Amino acid sequence: MRRLFHTVTLSVLLAGSCLPLSSHAQFVISENAHQVFTLAPQLYPELFSGGGALGNFEGYIYRQYSSGVFIGLKDERLHLLGGPFGNNVSSPGTLAAVRQQLETEKAAKNAAERAVVRTELMRYWNAHGATTSGTPRLTHLPMRMQDVESIVPLGLIVGGHVTPIDHIYFGPIDRQSALGAYQVFVVGNGVISEISTRPNHSNTGFEYRVVLQHTANFYSYYDLIDVLDPAIASQIPAGALDNGKIYRGTISVTGGQVLGRIGGKTLDFANYDTNSFLPGFIRPASYIREPWKVFTVDTFAAYDEPLRSQLLAKNNRVAEPRIGKIDYDVSGAMRGNWFLQGTNGYAGAAEVANTERYYIGHMAIAPYVLDPSYYIISLGSFKGQPTQLGVRSMPADPATITPASGIIKLELVQQPNGGPPAFSNAQSPMLGTILLQVLPGEQLKVQVFPDIGPASVSGFTDAAQIYVR
């Protein structure tokens, strides 16, 4: 803040150190002003947290923060008062210039966070230190398309996957088939750099998660494989996967080689490129628990014809982008991923971070994967369970709901599950009410009222919680 908001003594903008707030007034502010109000708390929370409602005083629009600092706006210029800026007004310049500087600082901060996340990912997936970069074309499909009934694209939200999922699903023709019924193939030349296991759902054996490294930056990911092909399994050192251990090494493979087999369940698959970054994640550092997520790329785009068309023919999403989308954050708005304040982002609070319930503090307000015009409210805990809910009537696009929108009250209903959302209409049963209020500094005030209709909810109570990016 000292870099940008240096103190310049001007005539007094606001008399005294405290002013009456006009909490019910509605103000129209410029896009420059909106971005300044959004970015300042993100970059300098020690100065601009806990912002109150907008007020006015002698032609100035202002907001007071819990630090005692005021931001004042007039004639498209920014003015500061209080806290480290003293009792005389500071003016760092025009709103346009301040916005540009803050955006530059934000970009630098995001770049630094991306570098931290990338380093964490490379520590595992590139433990052998490959240096040759590139974005290869994939040469083979993960499964034979005659074995695949449909493909679910990126962005499904279901159960404990409270935020949009970063991989696609290959659904087999026969969901009742035996373990190992279908072959899984290596999609292109590379090395297997990581293999891990977990007990399968029937507790009769294990399923495998495999990371295939094509270049220093480009990866393919497989999960839920029932059994590895003997040619690959024989190269894993004895004991390397015992008791939850993770194998990291370099098993060379070629495109089209059999990797393993699956039975009557989906195959998880994804591609990640550490030279690419999804811009719709406002705070990359929040995803350090799953560092690959922010580097997710379009699997369909990695194929040439005719393979790409074969994939698209099985894909059950018709909206663009056909691959789907997972990064929905909009700066200063309601849409996107949120994490309960103090719970360490995607990792979850300390008491659940290394358990299957790490998602309890997660929340997402994001488009339904098969119909992006329809929004899902996804909660890590609704009546004690991770739950996805529809909305009876959304008053506006969540991407446009900002602090100026005030408190938003939504009636929660059953969400669509695998088909069109047409049934989520006036006949859908009411499941509860949620109050939402976007606050400055990428914060969201939230309170959920299960089984209580909107008419019985008058406002927030002391049980309201704050979510952050």
N, C-alpha and C positions, 0 to 999 in steps of 0.2 A: 504493500500500500504506500509505503514511503517513496517508492519509485514513481508512482503515478500521482497520488494525491498530496503533493507538497503544499505547505501552507503559504497562502498569499493573503495578507490582511486587506480586507475591503471594508466598506461601510457595513454596519450591522444589518444582517438580513432579518433576523428574528430576535426580538427583545427577550432577554433572560435566557435561562437554560432549559426551560420546560414550556411547552405550548399545548393548548387544548387540541385534541385530535378530533377530526370530523369523521367519525367511524362509519357514518351512514351515507356520506356523500359519495357520489359516483363521478369519477374523473376520466376524461379521455386523454391519454398520454401517447406520445409518439412511439414508434418502434425503437428509436434510439433510446428513449427513456426506459421502455420496457426491458430492453437488453441490459442496460446499466443496472436496473433493479434486480435483474436475474443473476448477472455475473458477479456483482460485487460481493454478495454473501457467499458464493461458491469459492471465490478466491481469497477473501479476507473475512472468514467467519468470526474472528475475534472482534471485529469492528461492526459487522453488519448482520448479526444473527438476531432472531426475535423481533423482526420488523413489525410495527403496528400498521394500522390502517392508514391509507393516504389522508392527509389533511391539507387545508389551505390557509394561507396567511398573507394578506396584502399582495395577492397576485402570484404567490409562490405555491407550488404543490410540493409537499414534503412527506417524508416518512421518518419516524424516530425508531431507533434500534435499542436493544437492551443495554448496549454499551454506553448509551447516552449520546451517541452520534446521530445527527440529522443529515439526511440527503434532501436538498432542496432543488427544485427545477423552476426555471423561468427563462423565457425567450430562448429555449433550446440550449441553455447553459446549465452546468452542474455547479452546485454550491454545497459546502460542507460546514458543519458546525458541531462543537462539542467533543468530548473525549480528548484524544490526542491533538485535535485540531483547534482546541481552545475556544474562547468566547467570541473571537472574531471570525468572520466568515472566510472560508477558503474556496477558491474557484480554480480547479485544475484545467478548465477550458470548456469547449463546446461539448454537448452530449455526443455528437458524432465522433469527435476526437477521442473522448474518454471511452466510448464504446469500442472504437478500433483498438485502443491500447489494451483494454480488458480482453478483447477477443484474441489478441496476440498472446497475452499472458496465459489465457485459457488453453490455447493451442499448444503452447510450450509445456504447460502442466500435463495435458493429455499425452503429449509425445513422451514425456518422462515416465508417466504411468504405463504407457504401452511398452516402453523399453523394459520396465521392471517385470511386467507380465510375460513378455517374450522371453526374457532371461530365465524366468522360472520354468516356462514350458520347455525350453531348450535343455535345461538341466536334466530333464527326464527323457525326452524323446530324441534328443541328439547327444546323448551321453558320450558317444564315440567321436564327436567333434567333426562331423562332415562339414565341408566348406563350399562345395559346388552348389550354387543356387540355380534356380530355374523353375518355370511353371510347365510341367510336362503335359502332354495329351494322354489321357487314359485310353488304353487299347482294348480292354476287355471289361465286360459287365460283371458285377459282383455275383449275380445269379443268372441262370438261363431264364429268359423271359417267359418261356412256356411253363416254368415252375412258379411264376409270380402272378398272383391274382391282382394286386394293386400296389401302388407306392403312395405312402403318406409323406408329404413334403415337410420341409422345415417349418417350425412354428406351432406344432400341436401343443396344446396345454391340457394336461390330464393328470389327475391324482397328485402324487408327490412332485411331478414336474410342474411346479407352480408357475414358473416363467417359461416362455416359448422354448421348445426343445431344439437343440442345435444339431440334430441328425435326422436323416430320413429313415423310413421304415419300408423294407421289402416284405410284403405279406405273401406267404406261400399259398398255392392253390388249395391245398388241403390242410386246414388248421388242426385236423385230428391225426395227421401223419405221425409215424414213429420218429424217435430221435434219430438224427442223421439221415433223414430221407432225401435231402436235397444238397447238392454240391454248392460250395462257396468258392469263388475264384479270386486269384490275385489280379487286380485291375491294371497293373502296369509294373514295369521293372523297378526294383528297389531292394531295400533291406528291411526285414522286420526288426524294429528297434525296441519294441516293448511287447510283452505278453503278460497278462494277469488273469486270475481266475476268481470265481465265486461259486458257491453251491448253487446248483440249478433249483428250479422251483419245486421239484418233487423230492429234493434232497437225496437223489440217487446217484449223483455224480457232480461234475463241474461244468460250467460254461466258460467260454474264453473271450477275452477282450484283446484285440490285436491292433497294434499301431504299425503301419507300413510307411516307411520313409522313402520317398522317391528322389528328393533332392534335399539340400540343407534346410529348405523352407517349406516344402510341399509334402503333405501327409494324407494318407487314407486311413480311416478308422473303421474297425469292425467290432461288433459286440453281439453277444448271445450265441456264439458258435458252440455247437454241442461237442464236437470232437475235432481236433486238429489232424490234418493229413499226416500219415506216418513219416513221409519224407521231411516234414517240418518238425514234428514232435521229436524225431530221433536226434535232432541237432540241439535240443534244449539240454543243458547240462543236468545231470542227475541232482535232484533236490532243489533245483532253481525255482520251482513253483510251490514247494512244500509250505504248509502253514501260512498261506497268504502272501508268500514272497512274490516279488515282481521280477521277471526276467528282463534284463536290458542287455542288448548285444547287437549283433549284425548277422542275421540269417539271410543270405541272398536268395531272392526269388525273381521269377520272370512272369510277365503278363500272360494270363491264361492258365497258369499252374493252379492246381487244386490247393486251396488253403485249408479247407475243412468241410464240415457238413452241419446242417441244421435240420430240425424236424418241424413239428407243427406250431411254429411261433415265428414272429418277425425277426428279420435280420436288421440290426442297426448299422447304418453306414453314413459316413460323412467325409468331407475333405476340408482341410485346414491349410492356410497359407500364411506364414508369419510375416510375409512381405505385404500382406493385405490386412486392413483393419476395418471392422464395421463401425461406421460413424454414429450409429444410433445407440451406442452405449456411452452415456454421459460421463460415467466414472469408471474407467477400465480397471482400476485397482480393486474395485469391489468384487471382481471375478477371479481373484488370485487362486481360489480353491479349484476352479476348473479353467485354467489359463488358456486352453485352446478355444474356448467359446467365442472370444472376441475376434478370432481369426477365421471364422467359418466362411467358406466360399461356396459358390454354386456348382454342385456336382454335375448337373446337366451340361453346364457350359464347358466342363473339362473334357467332353466327348465330341468327336466329329461325327458326321453322318456316315452310315445310317444308325449308329448306336444311340445317338442323342434322340432321334425320333422314336426309337423303340422304348426308351425310358419314358418319354413324354406320353406315349400311348397308354402306359400303365398308371400315370400320375393322376390322382383324383382331384387335383386343383386346376381350375380353368382360369382363375384370375392371374394377372401378372403381379410380380414375377412368378413364373410357374414353379420355381423351386421353393417358394415361400419366403418367409422373412422372420427374423428373431430379434432384431434391434429396433425397438419402437420408441425409445426415449425421445422426448421433445423438450428441449430446455425451457424451463419456466412454465411447463404445461403438465396436465394430468396423465397423459398417455405414457406407457412404458412400464419398466420394472421398478419396484420399490422394495426397500428392506427396512424392517423395524429398527428404529434408531438404537444404537448400542449393541447390535447383534452381529457386527463384523461382516456386513454385506452378504454375498452369496454363501460364504462359509458357515454362517449361522452362529448363534451364541455359543460360548465355550461349553456349556453343558450338553449341547446337541451337535456340535460341529463335526464330530467324528462318528456320528450315528446316522441311521437312515432317516432321522427326523430333523436333519439340518435345515430343512425348508420351512420350518414353523414360522419364522419371521419374514418369509417371502410374500410378495404381493405383485400381481401384474394386472394392468388394465390395457388389454391388447386385442387386436382384431382376431376373430375366429379364423382358423386356418383355411377353411373351405369357402368362407364368405367374408372377405375383409371389411364389408360394410357393417358387419354385426360385431359388437364388442363383447368380450368376456371379462368378468371380474373374477380373478383367480386369487384365492386366499390360502395361505399356508395352514391356517387353523380356523375353521368354521364349525362350531359345535364340536371342537376337538379333532377334526379331520381336515386334511387338505381337500379343498373343494373348488370347483369351477362353477360359476353362476352366470346366468344371463341377466339382462336388464329389460324391464318392461318397456321403458321408453327412455332413450338417452336424449337429454335436452340439447346437446351439441356434440360435435366431434371432440372427443377427449384431447385431441391435439391442439384444440383452440381454447380449452378451459384453463384459465390462468388465475393468479391471485385476484384479478379484477372481477372474476366471475362469482366470487363469494362462496357460500356454502352450497354444495350440490347434494340433493337428496335423490337416491335411486331405489326403486323397488326391485328386489332380487327375485329371479325366477329360475326355473330349470334351464340349463344351457344345452345347446345342440351337441350331439355326440355322434359324429360320423356322417351326418346328413345335413340337409338344408335346415336353416333355423326357423322355418315357417311356423312350427308349433309354439314357439316362444312368443305368444301373442296374448290377447286379452283372456284367453281360456287357460293359460298356464297357471299352475298353482303358485301362490305367493310363498316365498321361502324366507323373506326377511327384508330389512331395509339397511342401507349403508349411507352414511354421511361422509362427504369428502370435501376438503378445502385445500386448494393449492396455496402454499405459503411461499414467501420469498426465500431464495437460497436453496432451491431444489428440495423442499420439504413438502410433505403431504399429511394433513391432519385427517385421521380416519377413526370412525367408530361404526361397528357392525351391531345390528339389532336382530338376531335370529328370530324367526317366527313372529315378528312384530311388523305390522303394516305401516306404510308411510304416514297415514293419518294419525298414528299414535306416537310418532317421533317428532318432538318439537325442537330439538337442538342437541348439541354436544353435551355430554356430562363429563365428570371427572375421569371417567374410564376411557376417554379418547386417547389415541396413541399417535405418535409422530413417526412417519416413515421418511427415509432419505434414499438418495440414489446409491 
